[in-house]
Amino acid sequence: MKNMKANLEIITIAVLMLATIACSQTGSSEKQRSLSFDQDWLFIKGDPLRAETPEFDDSAWRRLDLPHDWSIEDLPGQGSDSVIGPFSKSSAGKMATGYTVGGTAWYRKHFTVNKSDQNKKVYLQFDGVYMDSDIWINGNHAGNHPYGYTSFWYDVTPYLNPPETENIVAVQVKNEGLNTRWYAGSGIYRHTWITIVEPVHISPWGVYITTPDVSDKNATVEIVTNVTNSESEDVTVICVVSLFDPSGNEAGKASVESSVPAGQTVDIKQVVRVENPSLWSVEKPGLYDSEVKVLVDNKVMDKLTTAFGIRTIHFDAENGFMLNGKSTELRGGCFHHDNGPLGAAAIDRAEERKIEILKNAGFNAIRCSHNPPSPYLLDVCDRLGMLVIDEFFDIWKKPKNKDDYSNYFNEWWKKDLQSIVLRDRNHPSVIMWSIGNEVPEAREQSGFDTAQELVNIVRGLDATRPITEALVDFSGVNSSGYTPWDDVAPHMALLDVVGYNYQYLKYEGDHEKYPERVMYASESMPMFSFENWQTVEKLPYVFGNFTWTAMDYLGEAGVGLARLIDKPEGSINSRAGLSHFFNPYSWPIFNNFQGDLDLIGNPKTPYYYQHLVWRESKVEMLVHRPIPPGKIEIVSPWGFPDELKRWNW
């Protein structure tokens, strides 16, 4: 226990150091005309009455900057064996949430709008709030947003006081009950933005860029700009698009005139040809910029620069995955969104460092399990050349926990889906949309119907990427050889690419039945990396393996941790039952121990094994920690024995 307290003190110091150097950097799109809204918020843990009202006295509240995650902060009652740092033995989520604590809390911010911005439109955007947030502006309820992982925005113009007069935004965040299977964090844990624009402007997430025709000599770039006219009269706009190559040189230009009716939005489509394009790839992730200007009477009303990549992606059963016409095997890793000792706070440098570490560790692809990532993380993946599976949901209509997203799915799935795709569809790093993970109703008609609805909406918003889903069959096979996996075939037929969680033994049999199906290991156990990678190298219709997980994460505490138990009479299987590892009372363990890398990016045993599998290394030598007399080691199927690269005893 003393060692654990010492380790937590070191973690606390690391958090403070990183927080000191952290700043809100602007992303590569949408943010040039937006200002960070992260500074000088007031915070209180608890649920005071009438905290949404302007006259509420918040003078005693704590002042902080966003992003902020209160679940990673030290709890009251330190010094006992039941509370250590942010971890509490009485946590509602127990091992699932790493013994952290949620609850309800409030944020408030006082701000003014300049006189020069009178008669303009004002939007507030939240990149992520976990969870079930309610937003008030000067006591007016702007809206509720249940899902903790999607970005959302409000037009707050009707609620603002006159310029130079104080406004107050109040945010209530409710992370209550059993709503997650892993550590989610709590609070406004991603960036916030304020955008002030003219009445005629580019709509939020209103630029969509595709590259329908690409070769080494020429590329066709299609830009669709959604323009909003909130004036009371029709306007004629001129939309000017300028493209700039990765070196900053102008690569093409187009201009078109369009009428935008009063109170409506209009899509304006333009096409630009680019000669000798620099193709975006994992090895050379060159980014273009699209600068869109909207003019009325020769006056610039709005301007927005969006980063994009010129590249092609293609999936089929003969060649697997092809990037720019080249077959590419995905060395993938799954990961959750937390940043280890920083909790869920999406600090830019922490997000960037995570992708740097994964790229240096040999990964060329990540699966954002099981929710969309922060916008800045995708900016980093674009810049560093990391391929991404952008995953939407872990739950549909059937719950995995009683207070989870299933309670909101029917009302919110379409809005959340639109938010994800509209926000992320310009990122060249995103190569697949994943509509779900191990959803319980996958075999049922209701699951088929839901998948059909999700697929239709996604294809309507972005038809340039394939749709996938991570599916699993833990039921085994009965005496007749029939498995419920076969019931999922109609569901799988809705997808462009099928993700197999822990099912590499099914590939060849399924290929005989469904020769056009494209497959990959959307999750695999680290100790079976060799077997999974052999299938990728052998079978052209299997294009990648995503290990669970690339990095350790908070929550699902101890699932991958090898344990010592008393030596029993007789023999025992070293791979003990899952009940040893999915133990809701695993205190004081708080992280999963399933990663190739630990919480802060240091290599672990599966990292070295993975590099042998990838042929990045010819031999690795590790030594097992001594096992005390009278004990034996049991090893999780998601873990490795307690082996060390370096030791001293």
N, C-alpha and C positions, 0 to 999 in steps of 0.2 A: 504493500500500500504506500510506503514511503517513496519507493521508486516511481510509482504512478504519479504521486503528487509532484515529484521533481520533474517528471516528463511534462506534466501539464503546465508547470511554471515556465519551462522552456518554450512550450507552444504559445503561452500567453505573450512572452517576450517577442516571439516571431510575429505574432498577430499585430502587436503594437508597432513593430518596425515596418511591416508591410503597409499597415494603415497610414503610417506617417508619410510614406513615399507615394501613396496611391493618389491618383487624380482622375477626373472624369475626362477621358479623351473622346473626341468626336469620332464617329464611325465614318465609313466610306460612302454612305448615302444618307439622304434625308436630314442629316444633322447640320449641314452648312448654314441653313437658314434658321436652325433651331438653337436655342441657348440651353445650357445645362440648368436644370432646376434642382440640382442635388444639394446645394449649400443651405445651411442655416435652417434646418428643420427642428421642431421641438417634438419630444417623444415622452410618452409615459406608458409603462406596462400596467395594464388594468383597464377598467371600463367606466370612467367617470360619467355621470349623467350630464347631458346637454353639451358635451364636448364639441359638437358640430356647430354650435351657435357662435356668431362673431363676438358676443360679449363675454364668452367664457374666459376665465382667468387662467392662462397657461404660463404665467411668469415663473412658476416653480418647476416647470418641466425641464428635462434634460435637453441640451442643445447638441445636435450632431449633424453630420453630413451623410448623404446617401452614397452608395448602397449600404444597407444596414440589415443585419440579421440578429434579432435579439436571442434566438435559441442557442447561439454559440457563446453568449456572454455568461460570466460566472453567476451562479444562483446564490441566494441567501442561504445561510446555514452551513457555511464552509467549516471544515474541521471534523465533521462526523463521517462515519463510514458509509452513509447513505447519500451524501452530496459531495461531489468532487468536481470543481470547476463548473462547467455547464451541464454536468451529468448528474441525474438524480435517479436513485433506485426506484422511486415511486412514479417515474415517468409513465404516462398513459400508454405510450407506444412500445415501452420496454425495448427489447433488442432491435425491433424493426427500425426505430428512429434513433438508435444508438443511445438510449436513455436520456435524450434531450427533452425539453419541455416547450410546448407551444403556448396556447392561451389567447387572450385578446389584448390588443394594445392600440394606442392612438398616436397619430402624427399630425402636427399642424405647422403651417408655414405662412408667414406674413409677407406680402409682396405688393408692389405697385406697378402700374403700367404708365409709361411715359406719355406726356401730352401729345407727342408727335405720332403716337400709335392710336390716337382717337379714330374711331370709325373703321378700324381694322378688325380682322378675325383673329381670335386667340384660341389656340389649341393646347391642351395639356396632355402629354403622353407619358404612360408608365410602361417601362419595358418588362416589368414583372413584379407582382405583389403576391406573396404567399400568406394567406389565401382569403377568399371571400371578403373582398374589400368593398367598402362604401365610401364614396367621395362626395364631399359637400364644398360648394364655393359660396362664401358669405351666407351660410345657412341654407342654401338651396341644394337639394340633392341632385348631383349630376348623374349618378348611376351606381350600380352594383356590378361587381365582376368576380364570379366565384373561382374560376380556374386560376391556379397559382403560377402557370407557366406561359401564358400567352400575353403578348403586349396589347395595350388598348389605349384609346385616346378619347377625349371629350372636347367638343366645341363649347368652351366656357364663356364665350362672348356675352350671352344674355344675362349672365350672373354677375358680371364685373361691375364694380363701382366706377365712378368717373375717374379719368386719368389723374395721377398724382394723389389719389385717395387709396388708403390701405385696403387690401383684399386679404381674405383668409381662406386658405384651403385646408380642410380637415379630412383625414383619412382614418377610418376604422378598419383594422385588420383582425380577422377572426380565424385563428388556426386551432380549432377545437376538435376534440374527440379523436377517433381512429380514422384518419383520412389518407394515410400513405403507408407504403410498404418499405420505405427507406427514409433517410434523413432528408427532409424538404427545406428546413430552415423556416424562419418566420419574419414577416415584415416586408418593407419596400426594399427588396434585396437586389434589385437591378436599377439602372439609371432612370431618371425622369427628365423630361424636356418641356420647354415652353416654345411654341412656334407662333409668331405674329406675322400675319400676311395681309395683303390687300384683299378686298372683297372678291376680286377676280384672281384666282390662284390655282396652283397645282394641288390637287387633293392629297391628303395624307396617303402614303404608299401608292401614289398615283402615277408612277413611271414604271413601265414594264418593258424590258429589253430582251429580245430573243435574237438568235443567230440561225435562221432557218437553212441557209446554204453556206457551207464553209469548205474551202480548199486551201492549199498552200499559197495559191496565187490571188484568190479573191474571197471575200466574205460579204454576205448580205446581213446587215444589222437592221432589225425592225424595232422601232421605238413607238410605243403607244403611251400617250400622255393624257391622263384624265384631268380635265380643267373644270373647276367649279366657278360658277357665277352666282354670287349671293346678292347681287344688285337687283333692283326692281325693274331694270330694263335689259333688253337683249344687248349683247356686245359682240363685236367682231374682234377676234384676236389673231395675232400672228405668232405661230409657234416656231421657234428657231432651235434646231438641234445641231450641236457641234461635238464631234468625237475627237478624242485625243488618245494617242497611243501610249504605251508604257513609258516612253521617254518624254512625254509631254508635248509631242508634236501633233498638230492638227491632222487628223486622218480622214475627215469627211464632214460634210455639212449639208443640211436640208432646211427648207423653210416652207411653211404652208399657212394659208389663211383659213379661218374657220369661224362659224357663228356659234355662240353659246347662249342659249335662251336664258331669260331671267329665272333665277332660282333653281337652275338645273346644272347637271354635269354632262360633259361631252368627252368622248374618247377621240383623240386626234392621232392618227396613224401616220408615221413617216418611215421611209426606207433610205438607208445610206449604204453605199458600196465602199468597202475598204480593200485597198490593194495590198498584197503581200502581208497579210495579217500575222501578228505575233500570237500564236496559239497558246491558250492557257493550258498548263499541264502540271502534274505533280512535281516534275523536275524543274520546270521553268514557268512559274505562275504569274505571267505578265498580265497586268490589269489595264484595261482601257477606262476612260472616263467619258460619260455622256453628259454634256451640259445642255440643259433645256431652259430656254427663256420664253416667257409668255409676255407679249407686248400688246398694249391697247393704245391706239393713236401714237405709235412710235415711242411710247414710254414703257419701260420694263416694269411689269406688275409683279413678276415672280421669277426666280431662278433657282434651279436645283441641279446639283451634280451627283451622278450615280455611277459607282464603279461597277464594271461588268467584265466578263471574260469571253473571248471568242474561242469556242471549242465545240466538239461534237461528242455525244455519248450514244452508245448503242448496245443493246443487250439481245442476245439470241442463244439458242441451245447449241449452235455449231461453234461459236467463238467465245461464248461467255460475255464478258464486259469489254467493250472497246472504247478507249478514250482517244479521240482524234485518229480513229482508224487502227489503233494499235491495241492488241489484246493485252489486258492489264489484270493481273491477279491482285485481289484486295487483301492486304495484310491488315486486318481490321481489329479494332478494340472497342468494346462497349464501355461506357462510363456514365456515371450519374453527374449531376450538375454542380455538386458542392466543390469547394476549394480547400478541402481538408481542414486544417486548424482555423481557416478564415470562415468556416461555415459556408452558407449559400451565397454570401455577399459576392456579387459579380464585379469585383475590382478588376479594372482593365488589365493591369500587369499580371495578375494572377491567372486570368483567362488566357492571356498571351503565353505566359510561361508554361501553362499546361500543354498547349499545343506544341510549343517548341520541344518540350520534353518527349512527348509522344512521337513527334517526327524524328527526333534524334535517336529514339529507341527502335526505330525501324518500321513503325506503323505508317501506312499511307492512307488509311481510312478510319473513320470513327462512326459509331452508331450512337446517336444522342438518346440514350435509353433513360426513361421512356417518355420523353417530353421535349418540346422545342428548346433549344439553348438560348443564351443571351444573344442579342444582335451583334455585339462586339466579338463574341467568339467566332461567329461566322465570318466577320470581317478578317479576323486573324487567319482562319482557314483559307480564305481567298488569297491572302497575301503570302502565306507560307506553303501553299500547295497541299492541303489536307482534304481528302474527299470525305463527304458527309452524307450519312443517312439521317434525314430530318424526321424525327418520329413525333407523332401527334399525341397519342393517348395510351395509357396503360389499362384503362377501363372504358367500357361502353355502358351498356344498360345494366349488366349484372355486376354486383359489387365484389370487390376483394377485401374491403373493409367497410364497416357499416356507415361511416361518415365520408366516404370518398366521392370522387367525381360522378359516380353513377347516379347520385341524387340530383345532379344538375344536367346530365347528358342530354336528355330530351329537349330541354329548353335552350341549351347553350352550344351544342356540338357544331352547328352550322356557323355560328358567329365566330367560335374559336378556330374552326378550320379555315375560314376566310382570313382571319387575322394572321395565321401562320403562313399561308401560301402567299398572300399579298405582301407580307413583310419580307419573306425570304426568297422569292422566286428570281431575283436578279443575281443571286450568289452563284458563281460558277462552281464553287466547291460542292454545292448541294447536287447530288446525282440521283437521289431517290427520295420519294415521299413515303414514309411508313405510316399506315393508318391505325396501327395497333400492335399490342404485344400480349400474347397469351390470353386473349380475351376468353372468358369462360363459355360464352355462347357461340363460339366459332362453329361448332358442329350443328347448331340448331338453325331452323328457318329464320328465327329472329336475327341471328348473327349474320346470315347470308343477306337478309334485307338491309341491315345496317351497313354492312360492307358495300353493298350496291349503292346506297345513298352517298356514302363517303367518297367512293370512287367517282361517282358522277360529278359531285361538287368539285373535287380536286381537278379532274380533267377539264372542267369548264373554266377553271381559274388558271391552269397551267398544263398544257398538253405536251410539254417538251421533256418531261421527266417521267420515268416509269413509277408505278405505284407498287409498293410491297407491303408485307405484313409479317410479323414474327409469329410463327405457329409452333405448337408443341404437342406432343403426345406422350404423356406419362402413364398411360393406361396399360401398356404392355400388349401382348398378343395372346388370344385365347387358344384353346386346343385346335380349333378349326383353321387357324392361321389368319382369321379375320381380326382387324383392329379398327377401332373408331376413327383412326387416321383416315381411312378410306371415305368416311362420311364427309370429310372436309373438302373433298375434291371439287365439288361445284363452287364452294367458297374460294378455293385457290384459283379457279379458272377466271375469277373476276380480276385477278392481279396480273401485272406484267411480269413480276419477279416474285418468287416465293421464298420467304425466310424460314429456314429450318432451325429451330432451337433444339440442340442436343439430339439430332436425328441423322447423323451422317451415314448410318447403316441403311437408311431408307433410300438413298439417292439412286442407286442402280435399279432397284426394283421399281421405283416410281418412274424412272426414265423409260422403262419398258412400257409402262401403262400410258404415260403422258410424254411422248418424245419431244414436244415443243416447250415443255416447262423449263424455265431458267431458275436455277437454285443457288443458294449460298447458305453457309452456316451463320445465321443471325446471332446465335449464341453457342458457345462451346465451352467445355470444361478445360482448364489449362493443362491438366495432366493428359488430355487426349489431343493436344495440339498436333502431334505427329500424325496421328490417324486422320485428323481433319485436313491437314495440309496435303497429305498424300492424295486425298480425293480431289483437291483443287488442282494439283499437278496432273492427275490422271484423267479426270473427267472434264471435257470441254464445256459442259453445261453447268458446271459448278465453278463459280468464279471467285470465291473468297471465303475467308473464315474470320469471324469476329469473336475473339476470346472474351469470356466473362471473368474478370474485367481487365481493361488496360491499366487502370490505377485503382488502388484502394479507395474506398469512400466511407463516409460516416453512415451508420445504420446497418441493418442486417448483420448485427454484431457477432463476430466469431464464426460465420458460416464457413470460411475457408481456413480457419485456424486449427492446426494440428494440436492435439491434446494428449496429456499424460493421464492415464487412469491406473488404478490398482490392477496388478497382474492377476487375472482370474485363474481359477482351476481349469486346467485343460487349455485348448487352443481357442483363439478368437480371430475373426476376420479383421485385418487391420483397417479396412474400409467399413467402419462401424455405421450403423443406421443413421439416417438423416436426423433422427430425433436428438442425437448428440450435438448437432451443429445448428439446427433450427430450434434452439432452446430459448423460449421467451425470458428465461431467467439466467442470462449469461453474464450478469454483472460481475466484475466491473469492465468487461470488454465493450468497446464502443465503435470499433470500425470492422469492416467485413473481412479483411485479410484474404481477399480473392484476387487481388491485382498482380499483374506482372511487376508493377512499381508500387511503392508504398504511398502513404498519404501526401508526402512532399516530393515524390519523384525518384526516390532511391531504388535501384534495381533489387529484385527479390529472386528467389529460386526460379519461378516460372519464366522470368525474363531471360535468364541464361539458357534455359531449355528451349524457349522460343527461338533464340538466335541460332541454336543448333539445328532446329527444325527448318528454319529459313535458309540454312547454309551460310549464315553470316559469320559463323564461328565453327572451327573444326572440333574443338574439345573444350570443355569447361570442367573445372574441378571444384567440388564443394564438399564440406565435411559436416556430418550430422552432429548436432549438439549431444553431449553425453546424456544417456537416459539413466536416471537414478535406479538403484536396485529396488526390485519389487514393483516397478512401474512398466507399462508398455505404452507405445504411442498409437493413437488412432488418427487416421488421416481422412479429411473431408474429400469427397469427389470434386469439389471446387478448390482444393488446396494442394499443398505439397508437404512432405515431411519437413521437419524443422532443420533445414540444412542452411549452411552459411558459406558465403564466399570468403569471408575473412573471420578469423576467430582468435581468441586468446584465453586459454584456460589451462 
